[in-house]
Amino acid sequence: MPILRPYQPGDRAACLRLFDANTPRFFLPEERRDFEGWLDGEEGPAEYLVIEEGGQVVACGGLWFSPDPARPAGFAWGMVHPDRQRQGLGRTLALARLDRLRALGVPHAALDTSQHTAPFYARLGFREVKRTPDGYGPGLHRVDMVADLN
């Protein structure tokens, strides 16, 4: 049975393995340093969650927070191990993050993702607001999305 819980420093290596397993389809290799910084708390106010099953971290994803009222919070670094995709773990992780933002009274959530996962987030209520071809790198388009939480 999957367990959703807060990230702990001891999860760092497992989360980096998830990142590596999702590279280069969902992430570019040069993004790894940014992800390491995120896990080490270098990005400012944030929360991070993991889904653990059988003692293994199989998914992870975070939230960032900003004082900017136009863009107060959003999703960051969500990923599921490729062998476990399309089994509901990503949905569980996304819904938990949306619930957390609603509980905090955040009016809308922002995220940027690739063309590969934008349809997934659209099914959860996010709408595309901008698309940048090759925005992350060759063949990996950046899709900016927003979900109203009221």
Buried (B, 14 or more C-beta within 10 A) or exposed (E): EBEBEEBEEEBBEBBBEBBEBBBEEBBBEEBBEBBBEBBEEEBEEBBBBBBBBEEEBBBBBBBBBEEEEEEBBBBBBBBBBEEBBEBEBBBBBBEBBBEBBEEEEBEBBBBBBBBEBBEBBBEBBBEBEEEEEEBBBEEBBBBBBBBEBE
